[in-house]
Every structure is written in C-alpha cells, then in structure tokens.
C-alpha cells in the first residue's frame, strides 16, 4: 500500500499497520468515521456518533451495490444493521445520507441498538493493536471493555483515549499529538484508507467489478452521447422496437438502459446499453432482465447497431466518437466490433461477454425482472 506522510514527532509506522490484520470491515469504517468528523475544534466523539457514521458510510455499499462486507458464513453486524434499517424503514437504496444519520440519531429501536452494541465490542480497542508496545493485554481482557479501556489509556502515543465510559455513550478524545497530523493530511489518509478498503472488499466480493466506484453514493453519469447515438440509429431505422415491451421508439424521448444493472457493473460500456422508454427503464430499476426472454432481442438490436456502424458513414462517425468514452476494453472492442461478423457470430460473442457478468450479478443478489404492461401504465 502507499506510504503515509512522514512526521518527525510521530511513529507513522504504527499508523501504517492499522489495517494489517483485517478479518472484518470494522476498522476501515471506524477510522473513516473518525477522519470524517475530526476538525481542529471537534476532537471528542461518542461511540454512538461514530457507529452512526459507519452505518451511513456502508449504506450504499450494501443496499445499492449488494456488496458483502464480511467473510462468507460469518455474520457481519455492520452489514446486518444496514439491511435491518432498510427492511424496517423501507428507505430507498438511494436515500440521502443525512436522512440515514437523522434516523440513527433519533431511533430507539432495540434491535438496532443491539447491532450497535455488538459493533462497539471490539473495534474501538483492537484498532489500537499496532500501538500497544508499553502494555500487554491477555485474551480475557479483550472481552471486558471498561477494564480494557482503562488499561489501554496507560499506553503512550495512541491515536485516541477513552473517557466517560458508558457503552454507546462512551467518549473517545483524539490525542493532541496526533490532531495536527490527522487534520493536515486528512485527504491523503482518506485515500490510503479507501485503497486498503478496496483491496479488502475485492477479496470479499471477487466476482464484483468496479469496487472503487462503489464506496459511496452513486454519482451522476453522462450517457447523453449514447442516447444521441441510439436516437440517430432509430431515425435511420424507425421500425426499431424496445426489447422489453416492443414499444415504438421513433416518437418518444428514449432512455438508455443498462441490461446488467449499473449498480453491479459500475460502467457505461456500449455493449451493455440499449434504448428503451422512460417508463420501462424506471420500472426495471436495478432488476436483471430474464435471460431467456430478453437476451436474443438485445443481441439482435446490438447487431443492428454494429451493422450500421460498418455500413453507414454517419453512424460510423458517431460510433467512432462515442467509442472513445464507452468502449474501454481493448479485447472486447477487438472481439465484438471487428469487421465481418454475422448476426449469429455477434450474438455468441456478446453472450460470452455478458453472460458471466449477468450470472455473477444474480449470485450477488440482483433479482430477475420481467416487463409487466400494467407497471408502466
């Protein structure tokens, strides 16, 4: 991992080992919560404040992107807390962070409180493991948090110390020696933390692409070029129909749909994009189109686009422009957009590209979707 900024008064080697032993995700989110709230004037935090930040930071990863935060077969309390809130409150996956934080601050839900108490059993203490060179802690002491906090407070040069012990109301205060370093280098430290988190999450979610794009709320994306490209094709071939409901697209404002949801692929590659109506796109949301129903019409529509890009000069020119932005894999480009493919060859090659991604998305919790006429009326 990248090196941290040097400081002649601090042992940065201790800090650099913060994530050396990461069997679960808690250390990442705990330290990120501290960095996020720390200022020169705000250096004291309750456990509850930091746990709320952790849950809010994990919200999009779990609800929008279906990322697994812990090892297979092990209950991850942060992930479970997010899922519980989503189930009880029915917040949309795209809910604003401020709404999540407000709910967490004001909720007296006993189940949620239980998840929070589980989260504070270890991480506030074990994150200090690299710093503990003056004191020795035996295995039994790790399970007695109040005694443990008093003992750890005897260690010199910690990131923070404990005060006013009382479960979720326990206070930590940042060590004065570390405040200037942490505040001055906050952006660098956040980048270092996220790099470590990406590596951790990739191990836990080996089949999921675009982990780096799934650490926070989804950003607005620019696929207007693709929409204009498909509109050009539809103007040339007004008989084109939407692949889900066979809707006429020639006299409507089209939307661009990700066949395998963006929430999984986290990219806007041309071969996964096709035109549909706004209402159908809204109905589909992040569902997986039933393969047996919709892949054949997809590849036939994509083949039509491919054929026109080879035969029509205007389409070829536009294809050349958008390919710079929406075809970023050289191997896929060579395989799928080479000259001389028949419709069957194109369909087989597109299936070889999309099907593994489609199956992986299904394995990660994305649900089958079928167009229902009444859903868009």
Secondary structure as GFF3:
##gff-version 3
##sequence-region A 1 377
A	DSSP	alpha_helix	12	16	.	.	.	ID=ss1
A	DSSP	alpha_helix	26	37	.	.	.	ID=ss2
A	DSSP	beta_strand	44	46	.	.	.	ID=ss3
A	DSSP	alpha_helix	47	63	.	.	.	ID=ss4
A	DSSP	alpha_helix	77	89	.	.	.	ID=ss5
A	DSSP	alpha_helix	97	106	.	.	.	ID=ss6
A	DSSP	alpha_helix	110	119	.	.	.	ID=ss7
A	DSSP	alpha_helix	123	126	.	.	.	ID=ss8
A	DSSP	three_ten_helix	129	131	.	.	.	ID=ss9
A	DSSP	three_ten_helix	139	143	.	.	.	ID=ss10
A	DSSP	alpha_helix	145	152	.	.	.	ID=ss11
A	DSSP	beta_strand	160	163	.	.	.	ID=ss12
A	DSSP	three_ten_helix	167	169	.	.	.	ID=ss13
A	DSSP	beta_strand	171	174	.	.	.	ID=ss14
A	DSSP	alpha_helix	176	184	.	.	.	ID=ss15
A	DSSP	alpha_helix	186	204	.	.	.	ID=ss16
A	DSSP	three_ten_helix	211	214	.	.	.	ID=ss17
A	DSSP	alpha_helix	224	236	.	.	.	ID=ss18
A	DSSP	beta_strand	254	258	.	.	.	ID=ss19
A	DSSP	alpha_helix	262	265	.	.	.	ID=ss20
A	DSSP	three_ten_helix	270	272	.	.	.	ID=ss21
A	DSSP	beta_strand	273	277	.	.	.	ID=ss22
A	DSSP	alpha_helix	278	284	.	.	.	ID=ss23
A	DSSP	beta_strand	288	289	.	.	.	ID=ss24
A	DSSP	alpha_helix	291	311	.	.	.	ID=ss25
A	DSSP	alpha_helix	313	326	.	.	.	ID=ss26
A	DSSP	alpha_helix	330	336	.	.	.	ID=ss27
A	DSSP	alpha_helix	343	363	.	.	.	ID=ss28
A	DSSP	beta_strand	368	369	.	.	.	ID=ss29
A	DSSP	three_ten_helix	373	376	.	.	.	ID=ss30
###
